[in-house]
């Protein structure tokens, strides 16, 4: 499975495959019909408490460890992985300005490392 990471403000592409918003909150200034989403994965996005803590202290490595732990303990994550199985290409979307410091690379890694995924 190919996983791509994009900001919600980037233009949709036919190469995006299955488009997933991986934020718990809906992005500001975006109409639902304009995003062309296939799924909103708010159940596997970082918890509100974790997101707020990360915004306060800004320590990405701590955020990464805590979010990874949250994902592995979250029953919705297994269902999410099952849903991804038939898709050859998925695009994870976020409103974060810096994708590399967002939850997306952590979620991408968790999907890639999980034994339920397809190749």
mmCIF file of the C-alpha atoms, coordinates in Angstrom:
data_MODEL
# 
_entry.id   MODEL 
# 
loop_
_atom_site.group_PDB 
_atom_site.id 
_atom_site.type_symbol 
_atom_site.label_atom_id 
_atom_site.label_alt_id 
_atom_site.label_comp_id 
_atom_site.label_asym_id 
_atom_site.label_entity_id 
_atom_site.label_seq_id 
_atom_site.pdbx_PDB_ins_code 
_atom_site.Cartn_x 
_atom_site.Cartn_y 
_atom_site.Cartn_z 
_atom_site.occupancy 
_atom_site.B_iso_or_equiv 
_atom_site.pdbx_formal_charge 
_atom_site.auth_seq_id 
_atom_site.auth_comp_id 
_atom_site.auth_asym_id 
_atom_site.auth_atom_id 
_atom_site.pdbx_PDB_model_num 
ATOM 1   C CA . UNK A 1 1   ? 0.000   0.000  0.000  1.00 0.00 ? 1   UNK A CA 1 
ATOM 2   C CA . UNK A 1 2   ? 1.271   3.443  -0.924 1.00 0.00 ? 2   UNK A CA 1 
ATOM 3   C CA . UNK A 1 3   ? 0.692   6.145  1.702  1.00 0.00 ? 3   UNK A CA 1 
ATOM 4   C CA . UNK A 1 4   ? 0.861   9.831  0.834  1.00 0.00 ? 4   UNK A CA 1 
ATOM 5   C CA . UNK A 1 5   ? 0.741   12.807 3.205  1.00 0.00 ? 5   UNK A CA 1 
ATOM 6   C CA . UNK A 1 6   ? -0.868  16.128 2.270  1.00 0.00 ? 6   UNK A CA 1 
ATOM 7   C CA . UNK A 1 7   ? -2.297  19.289 3.746  1.00 0.00 ? 7   UNK A CA 1 
ATOM 8   C CA . UNK A 1 8   ? -6.040  19.739 3.309  1.00 0.00 ? 8   UNK A CA 1 
ATOM 9   C CA . UNK A 1 9   ? -5.332  23.025 1.534  1.00 0.00 ? 9   UNK A CA 1 
ATOM 10  C CA . UNK A 1 10  ? -3.438  21.293 -1.302 1.00 0.00 ? 10  UNK A CA 1 
ATOM 11  C CA . UNK A 1 11  ? -5.265  20.515 -4.523 1.00 0.00 ? 11  UNK A CA 1 
ATOM 12  C CA . UNK A 1 12  ? -6.860  17.103 -4.849 1.00 0.00 ? 12  UNK A CA 1 
ATOM 13  C CA . UNK A 1 13  ? -5.174  14.788 -7.362 1.00 0.00 ? 13  UNK A CA 1 
ATOM 14  C CA . UNK A 1 14  ? -6.452  11.690 -9.183 1.00 0.00 ? 14  UNK A CA 1 
ATOM 15  C CA . UNK A 1 15  ? -3.350  9.960  -7.748 1.00 0.00 ? 15  UNK A CA 1 
ATOM 16  C CA . UNK A 1 16  ? -4.559  10.510 -4.157 1.00 0.00 ? 16  UNK A CA 1 
ATOM 17  C CA . UNK A 1 17  ? -6.478  7.255  -4.021 1.00 0.00 ? 17  UNK A CA 1 
ATOM 18  C CA . UNK A 1 18  ? -8.527  6.905  -0.814 1.00 0.00 ? 18  UNK A CA 1 
ATOM 19  C CA . UNK A 1 19  ? -8.491  10.323 0.924  1.00 0.00 ? 19  UNK A CA 1 
ATOM 20  C CA . UNK A 1 20  ? -8.557  10.347 4.739  1.00 0.00 ? 20  UNK A CA 1 
ATOM 21  C CA . UNK A 1 21  ? -8.731  13.341 7.044  1.00 0.00 ? 21  UNK A CA 1 
ATOM 22  C CA . UNK A 1 22  ? -6.628  12.329 10.049 1.00 0.00 ? 22  UNK A CA 1 
ATOM 23  C CA . UNK A 1 23  ? -7.425  15.320 12.292 1.00 0.00 ? 23  UNK A CA 1 
ATOM 24  C CA . UNK A 1 24  ? -9.889  15.189 15.179 1.00 0.00 ? 24  UNK A CA 1 
ATOM 25  C CA . UNK A 1 25  ? -11.159 18.709 14.409 1.00 0.00 ? 25  UNK A CA 1 
ATOM 26  C CA . UNK A 1 26  ? -12.583 19.837 11.080 1.00 0.00 ? 26  UNK A CA 1 
ATOM 27  C CA . UNK A 1 27  ? -10.138 22.223 9.320  1.00 0.00 ? 27  UNK A CA 1 
ATOM 28  C CA . UNK A 1 28  ? -11.029 25.906 9.427  1.00 0.00 ? 28  UNK A CA 1 
ATOM 29  C CA . UNK A 1 29  ? -12.211 27.495 6.226  1.00 0.00 ? 29  UNK A CA 1 
ATOM 30  C CA . UNK A 1 30  ? -12.863 24.210 4.413  1.00 0.00 ? 30  UNK A CA 1 
ATOM 31  C CA . UNK A 1 31  ? -16.353 23.223 3.326  1.00 0.00 ? 31  UNK A CA 1 
ATOM 32  C CA . UNK A 1 32  ? -17.073 19.512 3.651  1.00 0.00 ? 32  UNK A CA 1 
ATOM 33  C CA . UNK A 1 33  ? -18.026 19.138 -0.009 1.00 0.00 ? 33  UNK A CA 1 
ATOM 34  C CA . UNK A 1 34  ? -14.837 20.949 -1.117 1.00 0.00 ? 34  UNK A CA 1 
ATOM 35  C CA . UNK A 1 35  ? -12.462 18.486 0.569  1.00 0.00 ? 35  UNK A CA 1 
ATOM 36  C CA . UNK A 1 36  ? -13.498 15.424 -1.463 1.00 0.00 ? 36  UNK A CA 1 
ATOM 37  C CA . UNK A 1 37  ? -12.961 13.086 1.480  1.00 0.00 ? 37  UNK A CA 1 
ATOM 38  C CA . UNK A 1 38  ? -13.507 9.358  1.498  1.00 0.00 ? 38  UNK A CA 1 
ATOM 39  C CA . UNK A 1 39  ? -13.231 9.024  5.280  1.00 0.00 ? 39  UNK A CA 1 
ATOM 40  C CA . UNK A 1 40  ? -12.760 11.182 8.370  1.00 0.00 ? 40  UNK A CA 1 
ATOM 41  C CA . UNK A 1 41  ? -10.589 9.213  10.806 1.00 0.00 ? 41  UNK A CA 1 
ATOM 42  C CA . UNK A 1 42  ? -11.241 11.314 13.903 1.00 0.00 ? 42  UNK A CA 1 
ATOM 43  C CA . UNK A 1 43  ? -11.406 8.147  16.052 1.00 0.00 ? 43  UNK A CA 1 
ATOM 44  C CA . UNK A 1 44  ? -7.723  7.412  15.364 1.00 0.00 ? 44  UNK A CA 1 
ATOM 45  C CA . UNK A 1 45  ? -6.513  11.019 15.483 1.00 0.00 ? 45  UNK A CA 1 
ATOM 46  C CA . UNK A 1 46  ? -4.595  12.120 18.593 1.00 0.00 ? 46  UNK A CA 1 
ATOM 47  C CA . UNK A 1 47  ? -6.829  12.617 21.630 1.00 0.00 ? 47  UNK A CA 1 
ATOM 48  C CA . UNK A 1 48  ? -7.791  16.151 22.566 1.00 0.00 ? 48  UNK A CA 1 
ATOM 49  C CA . UNK A 1 49  ? -5.629  15.989 25.712 1.00 0.00 ? 49  UNK A CA 1 
ATOM 50  C CA . UNK A 1 50  ? -2.588  14.792 23.753 1.00 0.00 ? 50  UNK A CA 1 
ATOM 51  C CA . UNK A 1 51  ? -3.087  17.381 21.016 1.00 0.00 ? 51  UNK A CA 1 
ATOM 52  C CA . UNK A 1 52  ? -3.360  20.211 23.570 1.00 0.00 ? 52  UNK A CA 1 
ATOM 53  C CA . UNK A 1 53  ? -0.277  19.007 25.459 1.00 0.00 ? 53  UNK A CA 1 
ATOM 54  C CA . UNK A 1 54  ? 1.727   18.906 22.214 1.00 0.00 ? 54  UNK A CA 1 
ATOM 55  C CA . UNK A 1 55  ? 0.615   22.434 21.308 1.00 0.00 ? 55  UNK A CA 1 
ATOM 56  C CA . UNK A 1 56  ? 1.773   23.635 24.734 1.00 0.00 ? 56  UNK A CA 1 
ATOM 57  C CA . UNK A 1 57  ? 5.180   21.980 24.985 1.00 0.00 ? 57  UNK A CA 1 
ATOM 58  C CA . UNK A 1 58  ? 5.994   21.359 21.303 1.00 0.00 ? 58  UNK A CA 1 
ATOM 59  C CA . UNK A 1 59  ? 8.100   18.262 22.010 1.00 0.00 ? 59  UNK A CA 1 
ATOM 60  C CA . UNK A 1 60  ? 7.589   16.129 18.918 1.00 0.00 ? 60  UNK A CA 1 
ATOM 61  C CA . UNK A 1 61  ? 9.412   13.038 20.205 1.00 0.00 ? 61  UNK A CA 1 
ATOM 62  C CA . UNK A 1 62  ? 7.178   12.924 23.292 1.00 0.00 ? 62  UNK A CA 1 
ATOM 63  C CA . UNK A 1 63  ? 4.116   13.471 21.103 1.00 0.00 ? 63  UNK A CA 1 
ATOM 64  C CA . UNK A 1 64  ? 5.233   10.676 18.769 1.00 0.00 ? 64  UNK A CA 1 
ATOM 65  C CA . UNK A 1 65  ? 5.713   8.201  21.631 1.00 0.00 ? 65  UNK A CA 1 
ATOM 66  C CA . UNK A 1 66  ? 2.409   9.114  23.274 1.00 0.00 ? 66  UNK A CA 1 
ATOM 67  C CA . UNK A 1 67  ? 0.406   9.063  20.033 1.00 0.00 ? 67  UNK A CA 1 
ATOM 68  C CA . UNK A 1 68  ? 1.900   5.710  19.014 1.00 0.00 ? 68  UNK A CA 1 
ATOM 69  C CA . UNK A 1 69  ? 0.889   4.323  22.404 1.00 0.00 ? 69  UNK A CA 1 
ATOM 70  C CA . UNK A 1 70  ? -2.619  5.771  21.979 1.00 0.00 ? 70  UNK A CA 1 
ATOM 71  C CA . UNK A 1 71  ? -2.982  4.168  18.557 1.00 0.00 ? 71  UNK A CA 1 
ATOM 72  C CA . UNK A 1 72  ? -1.916  0.726  19.723 1.00 0.00 ? 72  UNK A CA 1 
ATOM 73  C CA . UNK A 1 73  ? -4.347  0.874  22.665 1.00 0.00 ? 73  UNK A CA 1 
ATOM 74  C CA . UNK A 1 74  ? -7.218  2.201  20.539 1.00 0.00 ? 74  UNK A CA 1 
ATOM 75  C CA . UNK A 1 75  ? -9.726  -0.473 19.387 1.00 0.00 ? 75  UNK A CA 1 
ATOM 76  C CA . UNK A 1 76  ? -10.764 1.838  16.531 1.00 0.00 ? 76  UNK A CA 1 
ATOM 77  C CA . UNK A 1 77  ? -7.251  1.522  15.062 1.00 0.00 ? 77  UNK A CA 1 
ATOM 78  C CA . UNK A 1 78  ? -7.745  -2.165 14.175 1.00 0.00 ? 78  UNK A CA 1 
ATOM 79  C CA . UNK A 1 79  ? -11.046 -1.338 12.452 1.00 0.00 ? 79  UNK A CA 1 
ATOM 80  C CA . UNK A 1 80  ? -9.333  1.518  10.639 1.00 0.00 ? 80  UNK A CA 1 
ATOM 81  C CA . UNK A 1 81  ? -6.605  -0.824 9.372  1.00 0.00 ? 81  UNK A CA 1 
ATOM 82  C CA . UNK A 1 82  ? -9.219  -3.317 8.168  1.00 0.00 ? 82  UNK A CA 1 
ATOM 83  C CA . UNK A 1 83  ? -10.942 -0.542 6.236  1.00 0.00 ? 83  UNK A CA 1 
ATOM 84  C CA . UNK A 1 84  ? -7.656  0.328  4.491  1.00 0.00 ? 84  UNK A CA 1 
ATOM 85  C CA . UNK A 1 85  ? -6.973  -3.208 3.217  1.00 0.00 ? 85  UNK A CA 1 
ATOM 86  C CA . UNK A 1 86  ? -8.667  -2.924 -0.197 1.00 0.00 ? 86  UNK A CA 1 
ATOM 87  C CA . UNK A 1 87  ? -6.943  0.367  -1.057 1.00 0.00 ? 87  UNK A CA 1 
ATOM 88  C CA . UNK A 1 88  ? -3.683  0.428  -3.002 1.00 0.00 ? 88  UNK A CA 1 
ATOM 89  C CA . UNK A 1 89  ? -3.128  4.162  -2.428 1.00 0.00 ? 89  UNK A CA 1 
ATOM 90  C CA . UNK A 1 90  ? -4.252  6.262  0.516  1.00 0.00 ? 90  UNK A CA 1 
ATOM 91  C CA . UNK A 1 91  ? -3.663  9.934  1.204  1.00 0.00 ? 91  UNK A CA 1 
ATOM 92  C CA . UNK A 1 92  ? -3.644  11.096 4.808  1.00 0.00 ? 92  UNK A CA 1 
ATOM 93  C CA . UNK A 1 93  ? -4.736  14.718 5.157  1.00 0.00 ? 93  UNK A CA 1 
ATOM 94  C CA . UNK A 1 94  ? -4.122  17.303 7.874  1.00 0.00 ? 94  UNK A CA 1 
ATOM 95  C CA . UNK A 1 95  ? -4.671  21.013 8.427  1.00 0.00 ? 95  UNK A CA 1 
ATOM 96  C CA . UNK A 1 96  ? -1.289  21.276 10.198 1.00 0.00 ? 96  UNK A CA 1 
ATOM 97  C CA . UNK A 1 97  ? 1.159   23.708 8.644  1.00 0.00 ? 97  UNK A CA 1 
ATOM 98  C CA . UNK A 1 98  ? 4.138   21.382 9.086  1.00 0.00 ? 98  UNK A CA 1 
ATOM 99  C CA . UNK A 1 99  ? 3.254   17.876 7.956  1.00 0.00 ? 99  UNK A CA 1 
ATOM 100 C CA . UNK A 1 100 ? 6.540   16.478 9.264  1.00 0.00 ? 100 UNK A CA 1 
ATOM 101 C CA . UNK A 1 101 ? 5.686   17.690 12.794 1.00 0.00 ? 101 UNK A CA 1 
ATOM 102 C CA . UNK A 1 102 ? 2.050   16.581 12.654 1.00 0.00 ? 102 UNK A CA 1 
ATOM 103 C CA . UNK A 1 103 ? 0.376   13.301 13.519 1.00 0.00 ? 103 UNK A CA 1 
ATOM 104 C CA . UNK A 1 104 ? 0.504   12.138 9.881  1.00 0.00 ? 104 UNK A CA 1 
ATOM 105 C CA . UNK A 1 105 ? 4.027   10.647 9.793  1.00 0.00 ? 105 UNK A CA 1 
ATOM 106 C CA . UNK A 1 106 ? 3.295   8.863  13.079 1.00 0.00 ? 106 UNK A CA 1 
ATOM 107 C CA . UNK A 1 107 ? 0.044   7.435  11.729 1.00 0.00 ? 107 UNK A CA 1 
ATOM 108 C CA . UNK A 1 108 ? 1.791   6.496  8.470  1.00 0.00 ? 108 UNK A CA 1 
ATOM 109 C CA . UNK A 1 109 ? 4.464   4.600  10.415 1.00 0.00 ? 109 UNK A CA 1 
ATOM 110 C CA . UNK A 1 110 ? 1.859   2.826  12.556 1.00 0.00 ? 110 UNK A CA 1 
ATOM 111 C CA . UNK A 1 111 ? -0.065  1.751  9.440  1.00 0.00 ? 111 UNK A CA 1 
ATOM 112 C CA . UNK A 1 112 ? 3.109   0.568  7.692  1.00 0.00 ? 112 UNK A CA 1 
ATOM 113 C CA . UNK A 1 113 ? 4.371   -1.423 10.686 1.00 0.00 ? 113 UNK A CA 1 
ATOM 114 C CA . UNK A 1 114 ? 1.063   -3.077 11.511 1.00 0.00 ? 114 UNK A CA 1 
ATOM 115 C CA . UNK A 1 115 ? 0.648   -6.746 10.565 1.00 0.00 ? 115 UNK A CA 1 
ATOM 116 C CA . UNK A 1 116 ? -2.987  -6.189 9.488  1.00 0.00 ? 116 UNK A CA 1 
ATOM 117 C CA . UNK A 1 117 ? -1.972  -4.008 6.560  1.00 0.00 ? 117 UNK A CA 1 
ATOM 118 C CA . UNK A 1 118 ? -1.801  -5.237 2.996  1.00 0.00 ? 118 UNK A CA 1 
ATOM 119 C CA . UNK A 1 119 ? 1.144   -4.584 0.724  1.00 0.00 ? 119 UNK A CA 1 
# 
